[in-house]
């Protein structure tokens, strides 16, 4: 039981560390074990490295270009340059004070970089009580979970679900929140609700597989994680899942993952 508790804590922490990166595309791996957090205004380039070049050039020509700053920041995050993304978006928010799209992008970048309190504060300015954004509410929930404020986080997820009923990405984040507090049956119930959605993506199914595996039902977890992947990707993800569940101290980092083929969100 003590080993299972340690696994639960470490694996859930790793999951929440990747919540934002997973939502913006890139490789879908067993490290991308969190619901997607997207914005209709977010650009989604096919090649993140090319996007860094394109948006970077646009941003350098005009640092006040909001679309260029958002695109550049997202591309930097997608290529793992999280600190640079924060720096770019911070300067863009200074140049465009009060711009909610920039504040949302900056807040997500801060959360992705592990600056949870700063991310929560910035995101609070990215929308208002009279015009809330369910995506931002869900991200705020993840920042609160990272700060071990789980009950408060779930209130944010509940608010997001009132605006977007049965939204699978929010349900997935809520399921991870329950996993953090070792309530695995509740986590599984919530993730199964997300998994049942026609809009559920690979990451949500991987979240469910992780929770099922943590309860000792590895054969079932393996079936879930292989459900929608080509055979080579399925084998890589199953191997990674098995490795995580066999570790005494959980994964060392959230970025450690089996190699898979890149797939855009």
Backbone as JSON, one array per atom type, in Angstrom:
{
  "sequence": "XXXXXXXXXXXXXXXXXXXXXXXXXXXXXXXXXXXXXXXXXXXXXXXXXXXXXXXXXXXXXXXXXXXXXXXXXXXXXXXXXXXXXXXXXXXXXXXXXXXXXXXXXXXXXXXXXXXXXXXXXXXXXXXXXXXXXXXXXXXXXXXXXXXXXXXXXXXXXXXXXXXXXXXXXXXXXXXXXXXXXXXXXXXXXXXXXXXXXXXXXXXXXXXXXXXXXXXXXXXXXXXXXXXXXXXXXXXXXXXXXXXXXXXXXXXXXXXXXXXXXXXXX",
  "N": [[0.83, -1.21, 0.0], [1.98, 1.21, 0.76], [3.9, 1.52, -1.22], [2.21, 1.75, -3.44], [0.99, 4.18, -2.85], [3.16, 5.94, -3.07], [3.76, 5.61, -5.78], [1.38, 6.59, -6.89], [1.44, 9.31, -6.1], [3.82, 10.26, -7.35], [3.45, 9.64, -10.07], [1.09, 11.01, -10.67], [1.92, 13.63, -10.19], [3.8, 13.91, -12.21], [2.08, 13.74, -14.38], [0.54, 16.1, -14.14], [2.5, 18.0, -14.53], [2.79, 18.01, -17.27], [0.48, 18.99, -18.35], [-0.16, 21.3, -19.88], [1.6, 21.38, -22.07], [0.83, 19.05, -23.34], [-1.65, 19.72, -24.27], [-1.21, 21.33, -26.45], [-0.26, 20.09, -28.68], [2.25, 18.18, -30.53], [4.36, 15.36, -29.71], [2.45, 12.56, -28.88], [2.64, 10.82, -26.14], [3.33, 8.46, -23.5], [4.13, 10.24, -21.6], [2.58, 12.39, -22.01], [0.2, 12.73, -20.31], [-2.28, 14.09, -19.79], [-5.24, 16.09, -19.93], [-6.22, 17.98, -22.83], [-5.56, 21.43, -23.23], [-6.68, 23.91, -24.93], [-6.97, 26.69, -27.22], [-9.18, 28.5, -29.26], [-7.97, 30.5, -30.66], [-5.36, 29.8, -30.84], [-2.57, 29.19, -32.92], [-1.81, 26.31, -34.93], [0.71, 24.96, -36.01], [2.14, 22.58, -38.34], [4.79, 21.79, -38.17], [6.65, 22.26, -35.47], [9.29, 23.28, -35.12], [9.75, 24.67, -37.47], [7.75, 26.51, -37.09], [8.79, 28.0, -34.97], [10.79, 29.41, -36.3], [9.28, 30.89, -38.23], [7.29, 32.35, -36.73], [9.02, 33.53, -34.94], [10.54, 35.24, -36.53], [8.53, 36.99, -37.4], [7.79, 38.05, -34.93], [10.14, 39.35, -34.08], [10.32, 41.36, -35.95], [8.13, 42.87, -35.3], [7.49, 43.34, -32.21], [5.14, 44.0, -30.94], [3.11, 42.7, -32.17], [0.43, 40.82, -31.57], [-0.6, 38.3, -32.4], [1.68, 37.16, -33.53], [3.36, 37.01, -31.28], [1.92, 35.25, -29.61], [1.87, 32.96, -31.24], [4.63, 32.49, -31.5], [5.38, 32.08, -28.83], [3.9, 29.74, -28.28], [5.06, 27.96, -30.12], [7.69, 27.86, -29.15], [7.23, 26.63, -26.69], [6.29, 24.16, -27.59], [8.57, 23.07, -28.6], [10.05, 22.62, -26.39], [11.26, 24.82, -25.22], [10.72, 26.33, -22.74], [11.3, 28.35, -20.81], [12.16, 30.39, -22.49], [9.81, 30.86, -23.87], [8.22, 31.93, -21.85], [9.63, 34.32, -21.39], [9.38, 35.69, -23.85], [6.57, 36.01, -24.01], [6.08, 37.44, -21.69], [7.31, 39.91, -22.26], [5.72, 40.62, -24.39], [3.24, 40.99, -23.16], [3.79, 43.21, -21.65], [4.15, 45.08, -23.66], [1.62, 45.1, -24.66], [-0.52, 45.86, -22.7], [-3.08, 44.42, -20.72], [-4.18, 42.84, -22.72], [-6.13, 40.12, -23.26], [-5.85, 37.7, -24.64], [-3.07, 37.45, -24.84], [-2.41, 37.43, -22.12], [-3.6, 35.02, -21.37], [-2.07, 33.2, -22.89], [0.47, 33.72, -21.8], [0.05, 33.02, -19.12], [-0.46, 30.27, -19.39], [2.02, 29.48, -20.35], [3.66, 30.06, -18.14], [2.62, 28.26, -16.28], [3.24, 25.86, -17.53], [5.95, 25.99, -17.26], [6.34, 25.56, -14.64], [5.82, 27.6, -12.84], [3.65, 27.99, -10.79], [2.04, 29.63, -8.98], [2.42, 32.22, -10.02], [1.43, 31.76, -12.56], [-1.27, 31.21, -12.0], [-2.09, 33.7, -11.01], [-1.69, 35.39, -13.25], [-3.41, 34.18, -15.1], [-5.81, 34.69, -13.87], [-6.27, 37.27, -14.6], [-6.79, 37.02, -17.22], [-9.35, 36.48, -17.92], [-12.75, 37.22, -16.92], [-15.13, 37.32, -14.15], [-17.67, 37.87, -15.21], [-17.39, 37.09, -17.78], [-16.32, 34.34, -18.2], [-13.82, 31.91, -19.16], [-13.84, 28.62, -20.01], [-11.62, 27.07, -20.64], [-9.48, 28.45, -19.52], [-10.22, 28.39, -16.83], [-9.93, 25.67, -16.38], [-7.15, 25.34, -16.71], [-6.33, 26.94, -14.58], [-7.24, 25.34, -12.53], [-5.42, 23.19, -12.73], [-3.06, 24.46, -11.97], [-3.58, 24.99, -9.3], [-3.82, 22.38, -8.34], [-1.14, 21.59, -8.6], [-0.09, 23.06, -6.57], [-0.98, 21.73, -4.42], [-3.54, 22.38, -3.63], [-6.11, 20.99, -3.68], [-8.94, 20.71, -3.3], [-9.81, 23.29, -3.85], [-8.96, 23.45, -6.48], [-10.72, 21.65, -7.68], [-13.08, 23.0, -7.56], [-12.69, 24.89, -9.51], [-12.55, 23.24, -11.77], [-15.17, 22.32, -11.69], [-16.56, 24.68, -12.22], [-15.66, 25.12, -14.82], [-16.82, 22.92, -16.09], [-19.49, 23.53, -15.87], [-19.71, 25.49, -17.74], [-18.85, 24.14, -20.0], [-20.23, 21.45, -20.42], [-19.49, 18.05, -19.72], [-17.03, 18.17, -21.01], [-14.26, 16.54, -22.24], [-11.49, 17.08, -21.78], [-11.43, 18.65, -19.47], [-12.64, 16.92, -17.65], [-10.69, 14.96, -17.66], [-8.52, 16.31, -16.46], [-9.69, 16.69, -13.96], [-9.91, 14.04, -13.16], [-7.18, 13.41, -12.87], [-6.66, 15.05, -10.73], [-8.03, 13.77, -8.67], [-6.47, 11.48, -8.67], [-4.1, 12.49, -7.65], [-4.71, 12.77, -4.96], [-4.91, 10.18, -4.24], [-7.34, 8.95, -4.57], [-8.23, 6.62, -6.22], [-10.44, 5.03, -7.27], [-12.4, 7.05, -7.68], [-10.99, 8.66, -9.44], [-10.76, 6.93, -11.62], [-13.48, 6.58, -12.29], [-14.15, 9.19, -13.12], [-12.36, 9.57, -15.26], [-13.23, 7.55, -16.96], [-15.64, 8.61, -17.72], [-14.71, 10.79, -19.22], [-13.35, 9.35, -21.18], [-15.39, 8.12, -22.53], [-16.37, 10.03, -24.21], [-16.89, 11.22, -27.53], [-15.01, 13.0, -28.28], [-12.72, 12.41, -26.98], [-9.21, 12.12, -26.69], [-5.99, 10.58, -27.44], [-4.37, 11.04, -25.19], [-6.17, 11.21, -23.05], [-7.14, 8.61, -22.94], [-4.79, 7.37, -22.24], [-4.41, 8.44, -19.71], [-6.51, 7.18, -18.35], [-5.68, 4.51, -18.62], [-3.37, 4.6, -17.05], [-4.39, 5.06, -14.45], [-5.98, 2.78, -14.12], [-3.97, 0.84, -14.29], [-2.51, 1.5, -11.99], [-4.15, 0.47, -10.09], [-3.63, -2.15, -10.19], [-4.58, -3.6, -12.34], [-3.25, -4.5, -14.84], [-3.43, -5.81, -17.34], [-5.87, -4.94, -18.34], [-5.3, -2.21, -18.45], [-3.33, -2.22, -20.4], [-4.78, -2.99, -22.65], [-6.42, -0.76, -22.94], [-4.56, 1.33, -23.47], [-3.51, 0.57, -25.89], [-5.53, 0.9, -27.67], [-6.04, 2.79, -29.8], [-3.75, 3.11, -31.31], [-1.08, 2.73, -33.71], [0.73, -0.37, -34.21], [3.51, -0.19, -33.53], [3.72, 2.18, -32.03], [1.93, 1.53, -30.0], [3.24, -0.6, -28.74], [5.51, 0.74, -27.75], [4.35, 2.55, -25.96], [3.03, 0.85, -24.17], [5.26, -0.43, -23.09], [6.43, 1.74, -21.76], [4.42, 2.38, -19.94], [4.42, 0.04, -18.42], [6.99, 0.21, -17.34], [6.78, 2.53, -15.75], [4.88, 1.67, -13.85], [6.27, -0.31, -12.61], [8.33, 0.95, -11.33], [9.76, 1.85, -8.22], [9.79, 4.4, -7.24], [8.37, 5.92, -8.97], [8.25, 7.8, -12.12], [11.25, 9.54, -13.03], [11.31, 12.0, -14.33], [8.92, 14.12, -15.99], [9.27, 14.26, -18.66], [10.46, 12.01, -19.63], [10.08, 9.49, -21.93], [8.82, 6.84, -24.03], [9.95, 6.41, -27.4], [7.96, 7.75, -29.98], [5.91, 8.27, -32.9], [5.56, 11.57, -34.06], [2.62, 13.45, -33.57], [0.22, 15.75, -34.48], [-1.93, 17.92, -32.58]],
  "CA": [[0.0, 0.0, 0.0], [2.84, 2.39, 0.8], [4.49, 1.64, -2.55], [1.19, 2.26, -4.35], [0.81, 5.6, -2.56], [4.28, 6.66, -3.67], [3.55, 5.6, -7.23], [0.28, 7.5, -7.21], [1.88, 10.69, -5.95], [4.83, 10.63, -8.35], [2.89, 9.58, -11.43], [0.14, 12.12, -10.85], [2.69, 14.87, -10.29], [4.35, 13.95, -13.57], [0.98, 14.02, -15.3], [0.16, 17.51, -14.09], [3.58, 18.82, -15.08], [2.7, 18.06, -18.72], [-0.89, 19.26, -18.77], [-0.29, 22.34, -20.91], [2.3, 20.97, -23.28], [0.03, 18.04, -24.01], [-2.8, 20.33, -24.92], [-0.85, 22.17, -27.59], [0.25, 19.31, -29.79], [3.53, 17.53, -30.39], [4.31, 13.91, -29.59], [1.51, 12.03, -27.91], [3.36, 9.71, -25.54], [2.87, 8.2, -22.14], [4.41, 11.38, -20.73], [1.51, 13.36, -22.25], [-0.92, 12.08, -19.66], [-3.21, 15.07, -19.24], [-6.21, 16.58, -20.9], [-5.76, 19.1, -23.66], [-5.97, 22.79, -22.93], [-6.47, 24.59, -26.2], [-7.7, 27.92, -27.45], [-9.53, 28.62, -30.66], [-7.08, 31.46, -31.3], [-4.0, 29.27, -30.91], [-2.15, 28.6, -34.19], [-1.39, 24.92, -34.77], [1.6, 24.62, -37.13], [2.47, 21.17, -38.46], [6.19, 21.6, -37.79], [6.96, 23.24, -34.43], [10.59, 23.95, -35.33], [9.52, 25.66, -38.52], [6.92, 27.56, -36.5], [9.69, 28.86, -34.21], [11.43, 30.31, -37.26], [8.31, 31.78, -38.87], [6.74, 33.29, -35.76], [10.13, 34.29, -34.37], [10.87, 36.33, -37.46], [7.43, 37.97, -37.32], [7.83, 38.72, -33.62], [11.28, 40.26, -34.02], [10.01, 42.52, -36.79], [7.13, 43.69, -34.61], [7.22, 42.72, -30.91], [3.79, 44.33, -30.47], [2.17, 41.86, -32.92], [-0.1, 39.86, -30.61], [-0.67, 36.97, -33.0], [3.05, 36.66, -33.67], [3.87, 36.68, -29.95], [1.24, 34.04, -29.15], [2.37, 31.85, -32.04], [6.04, 32.25, -31.15], [5.4, 31.48, -27.51], [3.42, 28.37, -28.37], [6.05, 27.16, -30.83], [8.8, 27.65, -28.22], [6.8, 25.62, -25.71], [6.17, 22.87, -28.26], [9.93, 22.56, -28.82], [10.7, 22.47, -25.09], [11.95, 26.04, -24.79], [9.69, 26.88, -21.87], [11.72, 29.62, -20.23], [12.15, 31.39, -23.56], [8.41, 31.18, -24.14], [7.78, 32.85, -20.79], [10.28, 35.62, -21.59], [8.75, 36.33, -25.01], [5.2, 36.39, -23.7], [6.13, 38.49, -20.67], [7.58, 41.17, -22.96], [4.55, 40.95, -25.21], [2.18, 41.52, -22.29], [4.2, 44.57, -21.28], [3.9, 45.92, -24.83], [0.16, 45.11, -24.93], [-1.12, 45.67, -21.38], [-4.5, 44.13, -20.67], [-4.64, 41.97, -23.8], [-6.49, 38.87, -22.6], [-5.27, 36.55, -25.35], [-1.68, 37.36, -24.42], [-2.37, 37.02, -20.71], [-3.91, 33.59, -21.34], [-0.9, 32.48, -23.39], [1.55, 33.89, -20.83], [-0.28, 32.21, -17.96], [-0.25, 28.86, -19.72], [3.47, 29.26, -20.43], [4.18, 30.04, -16.78], [2.21, 27.0, -15.67], [4.03, 24.83, -18.18], [7.32, 26.14, -16.77], [6.36, 25.25, -13.21], [5.59, 28.78, -12.01], [2.22, 27.79, -10.59], [1.35, 30.77, -8.38], [2.45, 33.31, -10.99], [0.5, 31.38, -13.64], [-2.64, 31.4, -11.52], [-2.36, 35.14, -10.91], [-1.81, 35.94, -14.6], [-4.62, 33.64, -15.71], [-6.96, 35.36, -13.26], [-6.47, 38.53, -15.32], [-7.04, 36.71, -18.63], [-10.8, 36.47, -18.13], [-13.43, 37.9, -15.82], [-16.28, 36.56, -13.67], [-18.84, 38.05, -16.07], [-17.11, 36.48, -19.08], [-15.29, 33.34, -17.9], [-13.39, 31.01, -20.21], [-13.71, 27.31, -19.37], [-10.26, 26.58, -20.84], [-8.61, 29.1, -18.52], [-10.61, 27.83, -15.54], [-9.32, 24.34, -16.26], [-5.71, 25.54, -16.47], [-6.18, 27.41, -13.19], [-7.39, 24.16, -11.68], [-4.18, 22.42, -12.71], [-2.05, 25.17, -11.17], [-3.92, 24.78, -7.9], [-3.44, 21.01, -8.01], [0.31, 21.55, -8.43], [0.21, 23.68, -5.27], [-1.65, 20.88, -3.41], [-4.82, 22.98, -3.22], [-6.93, 20.12, -4.53], [-10.37, 21.02, -3.2], [-10.01, 24.53, -4.59], [-8.8, 23.11, -7.9], [-11.92, 20.97, -8.18], [-14.12, 24.02, -7.76], [-12.43, 25.49, -10.83], [-12.99, 22.27, -12.77], [-16.64, 22.32, -11.68], [-16.99, 25.89, -12.94], [-15.39, 24.88, -16.25], [-17.79, 21.96, -16.59], [-20.79, 24.2, -16.0], [-19.66, 26.21, -19.02], [-18.63, 23.16, -21.07], [-20.62, 20.17, -19.82], [-18.9, 16.8, -20.21], [-15.82, 18.41, -21.79], [-13.35, 15.48, -21.82], [-10.2, 17.56, -21.28], [-11.63, 19.08, -18.09], [-12.86, 15.7, -16.87], [-9.39, 14.3, -17.52], [-7.78, 17.04, -15.43], [-10.33, 16.38, -12.69], [-9.51, 12.69, -12.81], [-5.81, 13.48, -12.37], [-6.72, 15.67, -9.41], [-8.37, 12.69, -7.73], [-5.32, 10.6, -8.58], [-3.12, 13.12, -6.76], [-5.09, 12.54, -3.56], [-4.97, 8.73, -4.07], [-8.71, 8.45, -4.7], [-8.15, 5.98, -7.53], [-11.76, 4.7, -7.83], [-13.04, 8.28, -8.18], [-10.22, 9.06, -10.62], [-11.16, 6.04, -12.72], [-14.86, 6.92, -12.68], [-14.13, 10.46, -13.86], [-11.65, 9.37, -16.52], [-14.09, 6.76, -17.84], [-16.6, 9.55, -18.29], [-14.0, 11.5, -20.28], [-13.0, 8.37, -22.21], [-16.61, 7.79, -23.29], [-16.69, 11.11, -25.14], [-16.4, 11.1, -28.92], [-13.91, 13.95, -28.44], [-11.57, 11.96, -26.18], [-8.02, 11.87, -27.5], [-5.08, 9.54, -26.96], [-3.88, 11.34, -23.84], [-7.2, 10.88, -22.07], [-7.14, 7.16, -22.82], [-3.58, 7.01, -21.5], [-4.68, 8.76, -18.31], [-7.33, 6.09, -17.81], [-4.83, 3.32, -18.51], [-2.48, 4.79, -15.91], [-5.15, 4.87, -13.22], [-6.34, 1.36, -14.06], [-2.75, 0.12, -13.96], [-2.16, 1.76, -10.59], [-4.99, -0.37, -9.24], [-3.21, -3.52, -10.33], [-5.25, -4.26, -13.47], [-2.38, -4.11, -15.94], [-3.92, -6.33, -18.62], [-6.9, -4.02, -18.8], [-4.62, -0.96, -18.78], [-2.64, -2.43, -21.67], [-5.81, -2.98, -23.69], [-6.86, 0.63, -23.13], [-3.52, 2.18, -24.03], [-3.25, 0.14, -27.26], [-6.78, 0.91, -28.42], [-6.11, 3.63, -31.0], [-2.39, 3.39, -31.76], [-0.4, 1.74, -34.56], [1.37, -1.39, -33.38], [4.81, 0.22, -32.99], [3.46, 3.15, -30.97], [1.28, 0.82, -28.91], [4.27, -1.35, -28.02], [6.34, 1.69, -27.02], [3.58, 3.11, -24.84], [2.84, -0.23, -23.19], [6.54, -0.6, -22.4], [6.62, 2.86, -20.85], [3.45, 2.21, -18.85], [4.93, -1.05, -17.56], [8.16, 0.73, -16.63], [6.31, 3.43, -14.69], [4.2, 0.94, -12.8], [7.24, -1.16, -11.92], [9.28, 1.77, -10.59], [9.41, 2.04, -6.82], [9.68, 5.81, -6.9], [7.71, 6.65, -10.05], [9.16, 8.32, -13.14], [12.13, 10.6, -12.54], [10.89, 13.27, -14.92], [7.72, 14.01, -16.81], [9.61, 14.26, -20.08], [11.0, 10.72, -20.03], [9.02, 8.78, -22.63], [9.2, 5.98, -25.12], [9.89, 7.13, -28.67], [6.78, 7.51, -30.79], [5.79, 9.15, -34.04], [4.92, 12.82, -33.71], [1.24, 13.59, -34.06], [-0.26, 17.09, -34.13], [-3.23, 17.94, -31.96]],
  "C": [[0.86, 1.26, 0.0], [3.49, 2.62, -0.57], [3.47, 2.21, -3.52], [0.95, 3.74, -4.12], [1.92, 6.43, -3.18], [4.14, 6.74, -5.18], [2.47, 6.6, -7.63], [0.73, 8.93, -7.17], [2.83, 11.1, -7.07], [4.25, 10.64, -9.76], [1.91, 10.71, -11.67], [0.86, 13.44, -10.96], [3.28, 15.0, -11.69], [3.27, 14.29, -14.58], [0.63, 15.49, -15.32], [1.24, 18.42, -14.63], [3.47, 18.96, -16.59], [1.35, 18.51, -19.22], [-1.01, 20.26, -19.89], [0.4, 21.95, -22.19], [1.48, 19.95, -24.05], [-1.12, 18.65, -24.78], [-2.46, 21.12, -26.15], [-0.13, 21.39, -28.68], [1.61, 18.72, -29.51], [3.36, 16.03, -30.25], [3.29, 13.51, -28.54], [2.13, 10.75, -27.36], [2.79, 9.45, -24.17], [3.29, 9.29, -21.18], [3.34, 12.45, -20.9], [0.23, 12.86, -21.63], [-1.84, 13.11, -19.02], [-4.09, 15.59, -20.35], [-5.72, 17.8, -21.63], [-6.35, 20.41, -23.19], [-5.68, 23.6, -24.17], [-7.26, 25.88, -26.23], [-7.99, 28.05, -28.92], [-8.62, 29.59, -31.39], [-5.66, 30.94, -31.45], [-3.68, 28.76, -32.31], [-1.67, 27.19, -33.97], [-0.53, 24.5, -35.96], [1.93, 23.13, -37.14], [3.88, 20.87, -37.97], [6.58, 22.65, -36.76], [8.27, 23.97, -34.63], [10.48, 25.01, -36.42], [8.7, 26.82, -37.98], [7.77, 28.52, -35.67], [10.34, 29.87, -35.14], [10.45, 31.35, -37.8], [7.78, 32.82, -37.89], [7.83, 34.13, -35.11], [10.51, 35.47, -35.24], [9.8, 37.42, -37.42], [7.49, 38.77, -36.02], [8.98, 39.72, -33.55], [11.05, 41.51, -34.87], [9.04, 43.47, -36.09], [6.75, 43.04, -33.29], [5.83, 43.03, -30.36], [2.71, 43.54, -31.21], [1.69, 40.73, -32.01], [-0.11, 38.45, -31.18], [0.71, 36.35, -33.15], [3.61, 36.23, -32.33], [3.24, 35.39, -29.43], [1.76, 32.83, -29.92], [3.8, 31.48, -31.71], [6.14, 31.57, -29.79], [4.96, 30.03, -27.53], [4.46, 27.47, -29.03], [7.26, 26.88, -29.94], [8.45, 26.58, -27.2], [6.77, 24.25, -26.34], [7.53, 22.24, -28.53], [10.72, 22.5, -27.52], [11.41, 23.68, -24.56], [11.01, 26.85, -23.89], [10.06, 28.23, -21.28], [11.72, 30.74, -21.27], [10.73, 31.82, -23.9], [7.88, 32.17, -23.11], [8.36, 34.25, -21.02], [9.64, 36.38, -22.74], [7.37, 36.85, -24.65], [5.13, 37.45, -22.6], [6.35, 39.85, -21.34], [6.39, 41.59, -23.8], [3.41, 41.51, -24.37], [2.52, 42.93, -21.82], [3.9, 45.54, -22.42], [2.42, 46.07, -25.14], [-0.58, 44.9, -23.61], [-2.62, 45.41, -21.47], [-5.02, 43.24, -21.77], [-4.89, 40.56, -23.25], [-5.94, 37.64, -23.31], [-3.81, 36.36, -24.96], [-1.55, 36.9, -22.97], [-2.65, 35.52, -20.58], [-2.7, 32.78, -21.79], [0.26, 32.54, -22.4], [1.29, 33.03, -19.59], [-0.07, 30.74, -18.21], [1.25, 28.54, -19.79], [4.09, 29.19, -19.04], [3.84, 28.72, -16.09], [3.03, 25.84, -16.23], [5.47, 24.84, -17.67], [7.44, 25.89, -15.27], [6.15, 26.42, -12.29], [4.1, 28.87, -11.66], [1.5, 29.01, -10.02], [1.3, 31.94, -9.35], [1.48, 33.02, -12.13], [-0.94, 31.62, -13.21], [-3.0, 32.88, -11.49], [-2.55, 35.76, -12.29], [-3.1, 35.46, -15.26], [-5.88, 34.28, -15.13], [-7.28, 36.68, -13.96], [-6.83, 38.29, -16.79], [-8.52, 36.55, -18.95], [-11.44, 37.07, -16.9], [-14.64, 37.09, -15.37], [-17.52, 36.7, -14.55], [-18.62, 37.49, -17.47], [-16.02, 35.42, -18.92], [-15.01, 32.46, -19.11], [-13.12, 29.65, -19.57], [-12.3, 26.75, -19.52], [-9.32, 27.15, -19.78], [-8.95, 28.59, -17.13], [-9.97, 26.46, -15.33], [-7.83, 24.43, -16.01], [-5.48, 26.02, -15.04], [-6.34, 26.25, -12.22], [-6.1, 23.36, -11.6], [-3.09, 23.12, -11.91], [-2.31, 24.99, -9.68], [-3.58, 23.36, -7.46], [-1.94, 20.9, -7.79], [0.74, 22.14, -7.1], [-0.47, 22.94, -4.12], [-2.92, 21.5, -2.85], [-5.93, 22.28, -4.0], [-8.42, 20.44, -4.47], [-10.69, 22.3, -3.97], [-9.91, 24.28, -6.08], [-10.09, 22.52, -8.45], [-13.09, 21.93, -8.32], [-13.94, 24.71, -9.11], [-12.85, 24.53, -11.94], [-14.52, 22.24, -12.85], [-17.19, 23.52, -12.42], [-16.78, 25.71, -14.44], [-16.43, 23.94, -16.84], [-19.2, 22.54, -16.68], [-20.86, 24.96, -17.32], [-19.53, 25.27, -20.2], [-18.94, 21.78, -20.53], [-19.99, 18.97, -20.52], [-17.66, 17.01, -21.09], [-14.74, 17.42, -21.34], [-12.02, 15.97, -21.26], [-10.32, 18.02, -19.82], [-11.84, 17.87, -17.19], [-11.54, 14.95, -16.65], [-8.55, 14.98, -16.45], [-8.36, 16.76, -14.04], [-9.95, 14.98, -12.22], [-8.08, 12.64, -12.27], [-5.76, 14.1, -10.98], [-7.07, 14.62, -8.36], [-7.21, 11.72, -7.59], [-4.27, 11.16, -7.63], [-3.44, 12.87, -5.29], [-5.38, 11.07, -3.3], [-6.38, 8.18, -4.08], [-8.83, 7.8, -6.08], [-9.51, 5.55, -8.08], [-12.48, 5.92, -8.39], [-12.32, 8.77, -9.42], [-10.63, 8.22, -11.82], [-12.57, 6.37, -13.21], [-14.91, 8.18, -13.54], [-13.47, 10.3, -15.22], [-12.44, 8.49, -17.48], [-15.17, 7.63, -18.47], [-15.96, 10.35, -19.42], [-13.72, 10.58, -21.46], [-14.19, 8.04, -23.1], [-16.97, 8.85, -24.31], [-16.13, 10.83, -26.52], [-15.2, 12.0, -29.15], [-12.67, 13.55, -27.64], [-10.39, 11.66, -27.09], [-7.13, 10.84, -26.82], [-4.63, 9.79, -25.53], [-4.9, 10.95, -22.78], [-7.26, 9.37, -21.86], [-5.91, 6.69, -22.05], [-3.73, 7.34, -20.02], [-5.46, 7.63, -17.65], [-6.5, 4.83, -17.63], [-3.91, 3.41, -17.3], [-3.2, 4.51, -14.59], [-5.56, 3.42, -13.04], [-5.11, 0.53, -13.68], [-2.32, 0.3, -12.52], [-2.99, 0.93, -9.62], [-4.72, -1.86, -9.45], [-3.81, -4.28, -11.49], [-4.47, -3.95, -14.75], [-2.87, -4.61, -17.28], [-4.98, -5.41, -19.21], [-6.29, -2.69, -19.22], [-3.94, -1.07, -20.14], [-3.63, -2.4, -22.84], [-6.26, -1.56, -24.0], [-5.81, 1.43, -23.87], [-3.21, 1.82, -25.48], [-4.41, 0.42, -28.21], [-6.71, 1.66, -29.74], [-4.73, 3.97, -31.55], [-1.92, 2.34, -32.76], [0.43, 0.81, -33.68], [2.69, -0.95, -32.78], [4.64, 1.22, -31.86], [2.83, 2.47, -29.76], [2.32, 0.07, -28.08], [5.14, -0.42, -27.18], [5.61, 2.23, -25.8], [3.3, 2.08, -23.76], [4.13, -0.45, -22.4], [6.77, 0.51, -21.39], [5.68, 2.76, -19.66], [3.94, 1.14, -17.88], [6.11, -0.56, -16.73], [7.74, 1.64, -15.49], [5.71, 2.66, -13.53], [5.15, 0.04, -12.01], [8.24, -0.36, -11.09], [8.82, 1.94, -9.14], [9.13, 3.49, -6.49], [9.01, 6.61, -8.01], [8.73, 7.17, -11.05], [10.0, 9.45, -12.6], [11.75, 11.96, -13.09], [9.67, 13.04, -15.77], [8.06, 13.88, -18.28], [10.14, 12.92, -20.55], [9.89, 9.92, -20.69], [9.59, 7.86, -23.69], [9.08, 6.72, -26.44], [8.64, 6.76, -29.46], [6.8, 8.49, -31.95], [5.04, 10.41, -33.64], [3.53, 12.91, -34.33], [0.71, 14.92, -33.58], [-1.63, 17.01, -33.54], [-4.32, 18.29, -32.96]]
}
